[in-house]
Each structure stands twice: as structure tokens, then as C-alpha cells.
């Protein structure tokens, strides 16, 4: 067990280093079979389910602006804080997950939704 795993809060998994995240550039990871898009923007780090609720496509291939991630296929945007869509064609939110920063480690829990 690494020191990061020992210091990670229960239910949280290290997904990357904070220094690896480029601002407003989604980073796709998989945690226990769950696809997650990790995004650093506006001085914060967010984790959102990587699959659009309207079409089964990866949100991490879309663009990030104003704390929203846009689905590249049909243009629906989702709030990185709440997962709620901000426009059609998506009408259902996508799950968002809690993030903790420990040193340079980005930790995400998919067992708890924010």
C-alpha cells in the first residue's frame, strides 16, 4: 500500500496529480468501472460522471467554460458543481462526485455523490 492510499480518506481513490490537470481541460479516469471526468477550472477541481445523460458519449471530449462541461455531440452543457443540464437536448443531470486534494494528489469518491 502506498503512502497516498494510507492517507486517503475512506472511499476516496487517487486519480491523478493536481499538477497533471490543465486548466479547463477534462481528464478522463475510471474508478471501479465508473467513467469520471476530472476538471480543474476557476481554481477548483470537480469530478462528474463522464457519460452524457442524453447520448451515451464521453463528456471529457467536450469543452469546459464557466464551470460547465459541454457534450461535443449535441451541445448540452452540464454544471460541474451539480451535474444539472443547462439546456436541451439533455434533461437529466449526471452524477457529480466529491473531490479532495491531499498535497498534490487528487482524490475522488464514486461511492458518494455530492
C-alpha positions as CSV (number, residue, x, y, z in Angstrom):
1,X,0.0,0.0,0.0
2,X,1.4,3.4,-0.9
3,X,1.5,6.4,1.5
4,X,-1.2,8.1,-0.6
5,X,-3.5,5.0,-0.2
6,X,-2.8,5.0,3.5
7,X,-3.6,8.7,3.8
8,X,-6.7,8.8,1.5
9,X,-10.0,9.3,3.3
10,X,-12.3,6.2,3.3
11,X,-14.0,5.8,0.0
12,X,-11.6,8.1,-1.9
13,X,-9.2,7.0,-4.6
14,X,-6.2,8.8,-6.0
15,X,-7.0,9.6,-9.7
16,X,-4.1,11.9,-10.7
17,X,-1.7,14.6,-9.5
18,X,-3.1,18.1,-9.3
19,X,-0.1,19.2,-11.4
20,X,-1.2,16.9,-14.2
21,X,-4.5,18.8,-14.6
22,X,-4.5,21.5,-17.2
23,X,-7.0,24.3,-16.6
24,X,-10.4,23.8,-18.3
25,X,-9.2,20.5,-19.9
26,X,-11.2,17.4,-18.9
27,X,-9.2,14.4,-17.7
28,X,-10.9,11.0,-18.1
29,X,-10.3,8.4,-15.5
30,X,-12.1,5.2,-14.5
31,X,-12.8,4.3,-10.8
32,X,-14.2,0.9,-10.0
33,X,-15.7,0.7,-13.5
34,X,-17.2,4.2,-13.3
35,X,-16.1,6.6,-16.0
36,X,-15.3,10.0,-14.5
37,X,-14.2,13.3,-16.0
38,X,-12.0,15.3,-13.6
39,X,-11.8,19.0,-14.4
40,X,-9.7,21.9,-12.9
41,X,-11.4,25.2,-13.6
42,X,-11.9,28.5,-11.8
43,X,-9.4,27.5,-9.1
44,X,-11.3,24.3,-8.1
45,X,-11.3,20.6,-9.1
46,X,-14.6,18.9,-10.0
47,X,-15.5,15.2,-10.8
48,X,-18.5,14.4,-12.9
49,X,-19.7,11.2,-14.5
50,X,-18.2,11.1,-17.9
51,X,-21.3,9.9,-19.8
52,X,-23.8,12.4,-21.1
53,X,-27.3,11.7,-19.9
54,X,-28.8,12.4,-23.3
55,X,-26.5,10.3,-25.5
56,X,-24.0,7.7,-24.5
57,X,-20.9,9.7,-25.3
58,X,-17.9,10.9,-23.3
59,X,-18.2,14.3,-21.7
60,X,-14.4,14.5,-21.3
61,X,-14.2,15.0,-25.1
62,X,-16.1,18.3,-24.8
63,X,-15.1,21.8,-23.8
64,X,-15.2,23.5,-20.4
65,X,-16.3,27.1,-19.9
66,X,-17.9,29.0,-17.0
67,X,-17.9,25.9,-14.7
68,X,-19.8,23.9,-17.4
69,X,-18.8,20.9,-19.5
70,X,-20.3,20.7,-22.9
71,X,-21.2,17.4,-24.6
72,X,-19.5,17.5,-28.0
73,X,-22.2,15.6,-29.8
74,X,-25.4,17.6,-29.3
75,X,-24.2,20.6,-27.3
76,X,-25.9,20.0,-23.9
77,X,-23.9,21.6,-21.1
78,X,-23.7,20.3,-17.5
79,X,-22.9,22.2,-14.4
80,X,-19.7,20.8,-12.9
81,X,-20.9,21.6,-9.4
82,X,-24.4,20.0,-9.6
83,X,-24.4,17.8,-12.8
84,X,-27.6,19.6,-13.9
85,X,-28.0,20.2,-17.6
86,X,-28.3,23.9,-18.6
87,X,-30.0,23.3,-21.9
88,X,-31.6,20.8,-24.3
89,X,-31.4,18.2,-25.5
90,X,-30.3,16.8,-22.2
91,X,-33.0,16.9,-19.4
92,X,-31.5,14.6,-16.8
93,X,-28.5,15.5,-14.6
94,X,-25.3,13.4,-14.4
95,X,-23.8,12.4,-11.1
96,X,-21.1,14.5,-9.6
97,X,-18.6,13.2,-7.1
98,X,-16.7,14.7,-4.1
99,X,-13.1,15.6,-4.6
100,X,-10.4,16.0,-2.0
101,X,-6.9,17.4,-2.6
102,X,-4.2,16.0,-0.4
103,X,-0.8,17.6,-1.2
104,X,-0.6,17.1,-5.0
105,X,-3.0,14.2,-5.1
106,X,-6.5,14.5,-6.5
107,X,-8.8,12.0,-4.7
108,X,-12.3,11.2,-5.9
109,X,-15.1,9.1,-4.3
110,X,-17.6,7.4,-6.6
111,X,-19.3,5.8,-3.6
112,X,-20.8,9.1,-2.5
113,X,-22.5,11.6,-4.8
114,X,-22.2,15.3,-4.0
